Amino acid sequence: MDPSPFRIGLIGCGFMGRAHANAYKRVPDFFDLECRPVLQAVCARDGANAELFARQWGFASIETDWRALVARSDIDAIDIASPNDTHAEIAIAAAEAGKTIFCEKPLARNLAEAEQMTAAVDRAGVRNMVWYNYRRVPAVTLAKQLIDEGRLGRIFHYRAKFLQDWTMAPDLPQGGQALWRLDANVAGSGVTGDLLAHCIDTAQWLIGPIDRLCGMIETFIKERLHQQTGKQEPVGIDDASAFLARFENGALATFEATRYARGHKAQYAFEINGENASLAWDLHDLHRLQFFDHKDDGKLRGWRSIHITDHDHPYMKHWWVPGLQIGYEHTFVHQIGDFFTALSRDELVSPSFRDALATEYVIDAVLKSARSGAWQDVLRRDQQGRETPG
């Protein structure tokens, strides 16, 4: 029997829109699915860009107003790959229209918007997913399996960093289509909500909830030309962010993100130390997991580099013969493959809006702590809106 069609309405034609479109096109070639994604429509404010994107990626139609896309009866899912300031309004409208919703990270510009979005999908009872794609790197998924199997024992330490260098030039403007991440009104925060959001999501998925933290942020260039006003405007985003944290299970953690680390384009890395073993992963070498097991014979004890390409490694049976690597784009294929597999089984898939909201609580605590200079509890609200300590 042919897979049933699942019609996608994609909002956004930028970098993330391309990553999502590629995943929809590739997933039926490599995953045996009961549902088949159909590239029904793509939406962008600029109709010419939308037309070009639709031709390149194979979308059947375009829209220039996301409201028209959400209202269409021939759309099953709305995929929000547009800038952060659009996430809340689109997601809430899509939930009210009964659509499945996929949303880029971070979930929203701030905690208030994230809570409204999560409440909306809960009220509507619609399926939802957030594109924290690094969970689907096979080496990171294997790390999760090893931790859940108890291979590391009690966890003592977690260290994470995400380093870039692309905003260091003082004459780089802010705002506009390409540089909206430097405009606080659009992005919400800087590297805290952009880069550290990935680190936080992975950490809480691997280790558990973060309970308490102390953070600091810095904006190194205080003013930049704004492309939309043509004037020098204050910079409201953070260029660098770091925090100390305690997990609920007692583990200690350090997190760091910056766009001012010369020589680094996208180094996302973490290391975890447990009583029995340690492991480490680096996006620059994403197909390898570093593992140290204290139970190894003393003469041979040391860090081993596991090449994550065998068919018994997570996801790898879908791809090539052992020894051949995959890359960044495959993580999106894995995520949408997991979604369609769960859909056919009437199961939920993570990370959901509520999972992403847990990251937003940590981001909010980091920014509050940075402003106050004090340790901050990570607060959460349950589905009834009651605030409880993390």
C-alpha positions, 0 to 999 in steps of 0.5 A: 500500500502506498504511504499516505500523503502528509502535506507540508506548508513551510514558512521561511526560505532561509538556511533552516528552510533549506535544511527542512525541505531537504529532510522532507525530500530525502526521508522517504528514500531512506526510511520505510514510512507509512506517511509520505511528506508532500511539499505542498506550499512554501511561504515567504514575504518576498514572492520572487524568493518564494517562487525561486525556492519552490522551483528549486525544492519542488513545492507545489505552490507559494504564499506570501502571507502565512495567514493564508497558508495556515487557513488552507485546507490542503495543509496538514502541518505548518513548519515554522522556519522563519525568524524568532519574532514570528514563531509565537503568532504563527504557532498559536494560529496554526494550533487554533487551526488544528494543524500539526506544527514543526518549529525551529529553535529556540521556541520563542524570543522569550519565556512568555511567548514560549508559555503561550505557544505551549499552552496553545498546542496543549489546548488544541491537542495538536502534534508538535515538534521543535527542531533541536536536531543535534539529538539526532546525531548518531553519536549523540543518540548513542551517548544517550543510550550509554547513559540510560544503560548506566554505563557511566554510573553516577554523573558528576560533571557536564561541560558544553561549549558552542563557539563561533566567530562570525560577528566580530567585525565592528562594521557588521550591521544588525537587522534585516533578512540576513542579520536578524540574529543581531537584532534583539527585537527579532531574535530575543537574545543573542547566543544564549537563545541561539547557541546555548539553547542547543547545549541546554536541550542536549544536556537536559535530554542526556542528564535531566533537569537543570535546577539552579544556575549562575550566569553572565553575558556580555555585548562586546560591540555596543552599537551597530548600524541597523539595516532597516533604520539606516542609523547607529542603534544600540545592540541588545543581544548578547555576544557571549554567554556562560553559566555554572549549573547544578542538575537536579541529580546533583551533577555540576555543569559549565556552559559557554557560548560566544560568537567571538572565538576567533577560528571557530565557525561552529564548534559545539562540543560536550564532555560528561564524566561519571563514576565508571566512564566518561564520554565526549563529542564534538560537532567538528568530528560529529561521526565519532564518540570519544569514550573512556571506561575505567573498567578496562584492563589497566594496561589498555585503559584510555580514551577510545574513538568510536567511529559511528558508522556501523548498522548497530549504531543509531540511525546508521542502518538507513544509510550506507555500508559501515565505514562511510560517514553522514553529516549535519543534514542527516540529523533533520532527516532522522528527526522527521523520520522519527516523527512519521514513524511515531505518527504511524504508531499514534505515538508522540515524538520529542522534543515537543513544545513542552520539551523546548519550554524546559529549555526556555526556562533555563534561558530565562534564568541565565538572563535573569542571573546575568542581570542580577549577578546572583544564583537563580533557581530554574522555575517551571509551571505545570500544565495548570499554570502553577509555578514550581521550583525546578 
